[in-house]
Amino acid sequence: MKTFQTQWHNDDWTQSENIPELDGEQTLILLFGEIDKLPEAIEKMRHLAPHANITGCSTAGEIQGQQVHENGLIATIIAFEKTQIKLIRAVEEADTDSRELGLSLAKQLNETAELCHVFILSDGLEFNASHLVEGMTQELGLDIQVTGGLAGDSQNFIKTHLLFENEVCSSAVVAIGFYGNQLEVSCGTRGGWCSFGIERRITKADNNTLLELDNENALAVYKSYLGELAEQLPASGLRFPLEISEPNKITKVVRTLLAVDEDTGAITFAGNIPNGATAQLMRSNVESLIDGSLEAGKICRHNISHNPQVAILVSCVGRKLVLKQLVEDEIEVLSEEFGEQTLLCGFYSYGEIAPYDRHCLAELHNQTMTITAFAEI
C-alpha cells in the first residue's frame, strides 16, 4: 500500500505531480471538505487519477495528519496493492426505508467473494442512520464489520453533501467494499463523556425524536439541567448529549441533539431514541475527551497485528466545540499511539459508525472518536 495526502490550495492540488503515480483501479481517493463548493478541484483530481475510485463528503472539519482544517478540501490517496475495492451508492427517494436501503447495499457488496470490510459515508441529516446500519449488519453479521461516518455541514445543520466518483449529491449513502485476505482492518471507538443527573425513563419517542422523559415534556426536562445555556439551544445541546441504556443490552450509545421544537417540546437527535430505554445527560472537558480519543486508538492498535499504513478518523462536531483551539490534541495523541508509519486522515462528523468492540455489531454513535485502521500484509 502506498499513501499520499494533498490539499487544494491556490486553485491546484499541492504536489500534484505525485498523484498520477498512484492512479489505478485499486486506488481509493477520499476527499473531505467543501466538495460542493470546489467542482474544479474534483475535476482536476479526476484528470490526475482517471482510474481511481473517488468518494468523500462535506464535513465540520478536515483531518490531515496531525492538523485539523476548516472550510478547505483535503484528499487522501490510498493505492492498495493486494486489495480490491468496490464503490456503490444509494440515493434516497420519497418512500425510502433506511433499513432496507442498508440491507440492499450490504447484499450488493457481499455478492463478491472475500469481502473483508465495509466503510460507509452517509448524508448527515436526511437518513435514519441507525436503521441504515441495522440493515447492513443484518446481512453482514459479525464476520464483516462496518465503520464510517455521517457527513457534516460545519455547525450549520442545513445540508450535507456526498461525493460519488465525479458527482456531488445529497440524500445519499456511499459504501466502499474492501476485498481480499491480505488486508487487516481494525477499529476503535470511545467518547470520554461522563454522565450526570438523574437517569430517566424514555416514555415517548418516535425514531430519533424524543417527546417525553418520565411522562414529562422532554424539552422542559432537558432545559432544567442546562440553566442559562438553555437559551442557546440547539447549539448548546452539542455539549450535553444523552447516554442511552437499553434493557438487556451491554453497550450504551450516546446521542447528540440536532434540533428542538419549542411548541411541542420535542427534541430531535442524530440517532434513534428507543422507547423504554433510560437516558442520562452527559458532559465533558478537554482532558477527558483527549483521553477518550487515546483509548479508542489503543483499542484499535491492540486489535491489529501489523502496523497500519493508514487510519481514517471520524470524530464528532460536538467534541470539536468543546476542544476548541485544542482540537488537534486529540489527533496528536493518536499520531503518537500509531507512529509515523500510519497516515492519519478523516473528518469531523454528524455521527460515527463502528462496533463498540470486536464482539459487537456496528452502531451509530455520537460524540465519539472512531478509528478505522488498514494494514495490507
Secondary structure, DSSP 4 states (H G I P E B T S, - for coil): -EEEEEEEETTEETTGGGSGGG-STTEEEEEEE-TTT-HHHHHHHHHH-TTSEEEEE--SSEEETTEEESS-EEEEEEE-SS-EEEEEEEE--TT--HHHHHHHHHHHHHTSTTEEEEEEEE-SSSS-HHHHHHHHHHHHTTTS-EEEEE---TTT-S---EEETTEEESSEEEEEEEE-SSEEEEEEEE---EEEEEEEEEEEEETTEEEEETTEEHHHHHHHHHGGGGGGTTGGGGGS-EEEE-TT-S--EEE-EEEEETTTTEEEESS---TT-EEEEEE--HHHHHHHHHHHHHHHHHT-SS--SEEEEEEEHHHHHHHGGGTTHHHHHHHHHH-TTSEEEEEEESEEEEESSTTS-EEEESS-EEEEEEEE-
